[in-house]
């Protein structure tokens, strides 16, 4: 018997480890663009799923952003059928080009909504995404450039679970992009190279093609791995913080008219990092709003630098100090 290619073995092991958390006989949806990362993930998921009777469906989302996008989606579906998926699904989405978040973010939102909808319609336990270690490194680097704090620097989670129990799993976050391409070559799989991945209008492309190579050249090899390790360590820290916050909130938060209130004394007794996280979590949980750092610090001043200032207008709510409480109330 010929020996198994090391790149095939590496990706199959990563997928096997990820699938081990799912019940035997589950259904999973693999997000398939037709590129090397998602095609390697699809092939490995089909192979590893057989022994556990896992039904593997692929979903190719046509964003309609490129000429010939429907043909690209159809080709990806044919490739999925070639590696043995139980069903190769396709869908077309409308991307909101007027979105202030940019075309990349709008396309991502539309794609994730399509994946979630199909997963729930098919009763899937999980959606598998083909992000690699390189994608993680780029995400952390872009978060660092934006100065958006530890939450952004955590990068993408290997697994997260929605409120309804649907899992989003990224089995390849420890695998280099070059390994997925080598997997496809070793498996005789033809993959698609998205021209957008070389379009320097996009910040992620500039990070990939220009910034990371310069960092590797000037600081030495291993930058991508170091950035990915940073994300992993910050996720561990965040998990510990979240546990502390939820334990703390039970004792210091009370329901108020049209909103919620938090004890000033309790907030003041906590270190700044924990106090700011409590403020962000309270507002997000009650009003579904993510505060910026500037907004969070302004609210914190009601605790640490109180001089009689009036209510603070926030997205969807206001914050005001009333006696020994900071009261968050919905805005009319």
C-alpha positions in Angstrom: 0.0 0.0 0.0 1.4 3.5 -0.9 2.0 5.7 2.2 -0.5 8.4 3.0 0.6 11.9 2.0 1.6 13.9 5.1 -0.6 16.8 4.0 -3.6 14.6 3.6 -2.9 13.0 7.0 -2.6 16.5 8.7 -5.9 17.8 7.4 -7.8 14.6 8.0 -6.5 14.6 11.6 -7.7 18.2 12.1 -11.1 17.3 10.8 -11.4 14.1 12.8 -10.6 16.0 15.9 -13.3 18.6 15.2 -15.9 16.0 14.3 -15.3 14.1 17.5 -17.4 16.6 19.4 -20.5 15.8 17.3 -23.0 13.0 17.9 -22.7 10.0 15.6 -25.1 10.2 12.7 -25.1 14.0 12.7 -25.6 16.2 9.6 -23.0 18.9 8.9 -22.9 21.7 6.3 -19.5 22.6 4.8 -19.2 26.1 3.4 -17.6 25.5 0.0 -16.3 28.3 -2.2 -14.4 26.0 -4.5 -11.0 27.3 -3.3 -8.3 25.0 -2.0 -9.1 25.6 1.7 -12.8 24.7 1.5 -12.4 21.9 -1.0 -9.7 20.2 1.1 -12.1 20.6 4.1 -15.0 19.1 2.2 -13.0 16.1 1.0 -11.5 15.4 4.5 -14.9 15.8 6.1 -16.5 13.2 3.7 -13.6 10.8 4.4 -13.7 11.2 8.2 -17.4 11.3 8.5 -18.0 7.9 7.0 -16.9 5.9 10.1 -19.3 7.9 12.3 -22.2 8.0 9.8 -22.0 11.7 9.5 -24.0 13.1 6.6 -22.0 15.7 4.8 -23.7 18.4 2.7 -21.8 21.3 1.0 -23.3 24.7 0.4 -21.8 27.0 -2.2 -23.0 30.6 -1.9 -23.0 32.7 -5.1 -22.7 36.3 -4.1 -23.1 37.6 -7.6 -20.0 39.9 -7.2 -18.0 38.6 -10.1 -18.6 37.9 -13.7 -19.4 34.2 -14.2 -20.1 33.7 -10.5 -22.9 31.2 -11.2 -20.6 29.0 -13.2 -18.0 29.2 -10.4 -20.6 28.0 -7.9 -21.8 25.2 -10.2 -18.2 24.0 -10.7 -17.7 24.0 -6.9 -20.8 21.9 -6.5 -19.5 19.4 -9.1 -16.2 19.2 -7.3 -18.2 18.5 -4.0 -20.1 15.7 -5.7 -16.8 14.3 -6.9 -15.4 13.9 -3.4 -18.6 12.2 -2.3 -20.8 14.7 -0.4 -24.4 13.5 0.3 -25.7 16.6 -1.4 -24.0 19.6 -3.1 -26.3 22.6 -2.5 -26.1 26.0 -4.1 -27.8 29.3 -3.3 -27.7 32.9 -4.6 -27.6 35.8 -2.2 -28.1 39.5 -2.6 -25.2 41.5 -1.1 -26.0 44.9 0.3 -23.5 47.1 -1.5 -24.7 50.2 0.4 -23.6 48.7 3.7 -21.4 51.0 5.7 -19.3 48.1 6.8 -17.9 47.5 3.3 -18.5 44.9 0.6 -16.4 42.2 2.2 -18.3 42.4 5.5 -21.7 42.6 3.7 -20.8 39.5 1.6 -19.7 37.7 4.7 -23.0 38.5 6.5 -25.0 37.3 3.5 -23.0 34.1 3.3 -23.3 33.3 7.0 -27.1 34.0 6.9 -27.4 31.6 4.0 -25.3 28.9 5.7 -27.4 29.3 8.9 -30.6 29.1 7.1 -29.7 25.9 5.2 -28.2 24.3 8.3 -31.4 24.8 10.3 -33.6 23.6 7.4 -31.5 20.4 7.1 -31.4 19.9 10.9 -27.6 20.1 10.8 -25.6 20.0 14.0 -22.8 22.1 12.7 -21.5 24.4 9.9 -17.8 23.8 9.0 -15.7 26.7 7.7 -12.4 26.4 5.9 -10.4 29.2 7.6 -6.7 28.4 8.0 -3.9 29.5 10.3 -3.0 32.2 7.7 -6.6 33.6 7.8 -6.3 33.7 11.6 -3.0 35.6 11.4 -4.4 38.1 9.0 -7.5 38.6 11.2 -5.3 39.3 14.3 -3.0 41.7 12.3 -6.0 43.7 11.0 -7.4 43.9 14.5 -4.1 45.1 15.8 -4.0 47.8 13.1 -7.5 49.0 14.0 -6.6 49.2 17.7 -9.9 47.4 18.5 -8.7 45.7 21.6 -8.5 42.2 22.9 -11.8 41.1 21.5 -10.7 41.6 18.0 -7.2 40.2 18.6 -8.8 36.9 19.7 -9.4 36.3 16.0 -11.8 33.5 15.0 -12.9 30.9 17.5 -12.3 27.2 16.5 -15.9 26.6 17.6 -18.8 28.7 18.7 -22.4 27.8 19.4 -25.5 29.8 18.6 -28.3 30.2 21.0 -30.3 27.4 19.2 -27.4 25.0 19.5 -26.0 25.3 15.9 -22.2 25.0 16.0 -19.8 26.9 13.8 -16.5 24.9 13.5 -13.2 25.8 11.9 -11.2 22.6 11.9 -8.3 24.1 9.9 -7.2 27.0 12.1 -4.0 25.2 12.9 -3.3 24.3 9.3 -1.3 26.5 6.9 -2.9 27.7 3.6 -0.1 26.0 1.6 -1.1 22.7 3.2 -4.6 22.9 1.8 -3.3 23.5 -1.7 -0.9 20.6 -1.3 -3.8 18.4 -0.1 -5.7 19.2 -3.3 -2.7 18.5 -5.5 -2.0 15.2 -3.8 -5.8 14.3 -4.1 -6.0 15.4 -7.8 -8.6 18.0 -6.9 -8.9 21.1 -9.1 -9.6 24.2 -7.0 -10.5 27.7 -7.9 -8.3 30.7 -7.2 -10.5 33.7 -6.3 -9.1 36.8 -8.1 -10.4 38.9 -5.1 -7.7 37.2 -3.1 -5.2 39.3 -5.1 -7.2 42.5 -5.2 -5.3 45.1 -3.1 -8.3 47.2 -2.7 -9.1 44.9 0.2 -7.2 45.4 3.5 -7.0 41.6 4.1 -5.2 41.1 0.7 -2.7 43.9 1.5 -2.0 42.2 4.9 -1.5 38.9 3.2 0.5 39.9 0.2 2.5 42.9 1.6 2.5 43.3 5.3 3.0 39.7 6.5 5.8 39.0 4.0 7.6 42.1 5.2 7.3 41.1 8.8 8.6 37.6 8.0 11.6 39.2 6.1 12.4 41.7 8.8 11.6 39.9 12.0 12.2 36.3 11.0 9.9 33.3 10.1 7.0 32.2 12.2 5.1 35.5 12.3 1.8 33.9 11.2 2.1 31.1 13.9 2.9 33.7 16.5 -0.1 35.8 15.7 -2.3 32.7 15.8 -0.9 31.8 19.2 -1.7 35.3 20.4 -5.3 34.8 19.4 -5.5 31.5 21.3 -4.0 33.0 24.5 -6.4 36.0 24.4 -9.4 33.7 23.9 -8.3 31.8 27.1 -8.0 35.1 28.9 -11.4 36.2 27.6 -13.1 33.0 28.7 -11.7 33.5 32.3 -12.9 37.1 32.2 -16.4 36.1 31.0 -16.8 33.6 33.8 -15.8 36.3 36.4 -18.1 38.8 34.8 -21.2 36.6 34.8 -20.6 35.7 38.5 -20.2 39.4 39.3 -23.2 40.6 37.3 -25.6 38.4 39.3 -24.9 40.4 42.4 -24.6 43.9 41.1 -27.3 44.2 38.4 -31.0 45.0 38.9 -33.9 45.6 36.6 -35.0 49.2 36.4 -37.9 51.0 34.7 -37.3 50.7 30.9 -33.9 49.2 31.4 -31.3 47.9 33.9 -29.2 49.4 36.7 -25.7 48.5 38.0 -24.3 49.3 41.4 -21.8 52.2 41.4 -20.0 50.9 44.4 -19.6 47.4 42.9 -18.3 48.8 39.6 -15.8 51.0 41.5 -14.5 48.1 43.4 -13.6 46.2 40.2 -10.4 46.8 38.2 -10.8 48.9 35.1 -10.6 45.9 32.7 -13.4 44.1 34.5 -15.5 47.2 35.0 -15.4 48.1 31.3 -16.3 44.5 30.3 -19.3 44.6 32.7 -20.5 47.8 31.1 -20.2 46.4 27.6 -21.8 43.1 28.5 -24.8 44.8 30.3 -25.5 47.0 27.3 -25.1 44.3 24.8 -27.2 41.8 26.7 -30.0 44.3 27.4 -30.1 46.4 24.3 -28.2 44.4 21.7 -25.6 47.2 21.2 -21.9 46.9 21.1 -20.2 49.9 22.7 -17.0 51.4 21.4 -14.1 51.9 23.8 -14.7 55.6 23.8 -18.4 55.1 24.7 -17.4 52.5 27.4 -15.0 54.9 29.0 -17.5 57.7 29.0 -20.0 55.5 30.9 -17.2 54.4 33.3 -16.6 58.1 34.2 -20.1 58.0 35.8 -18.4 55.7 38.4 -14.8 56.9 38.5 -15.0 60.6 37.7 -18.5 61.6 38.9 -19.0 65.4 38.9 -22.8 65.7 38.3 -22.7 65.1 34.5 -26.0 64.4 32.9 -27.1 61.3 30.9 -24.9 59.9 28.2 -26.5 59.1 24.8 -25.5 55.7 23.6 -26.7 53.7 20.5 -30.2 52.5 21.5 -30.0 53.6 25.1 -28.8 56.1 27.6 -26.7 55.9 30.7 -27.2 58.1 33.8 -26.1 58.1 37.4 -28.9 58.1 39.9 -27.9 57.8 43.5 -25.8 54.7 43.9 -26.7 53.2 40.5 -25.8 53.6 36.9 -29.1 53.3 35.1 -29.2 52.2 31.4 -32.6 53.0 29.8 -34.0 52.4 26.4 -34.2 55.6 24.2 -37.6 56.6 22.8 
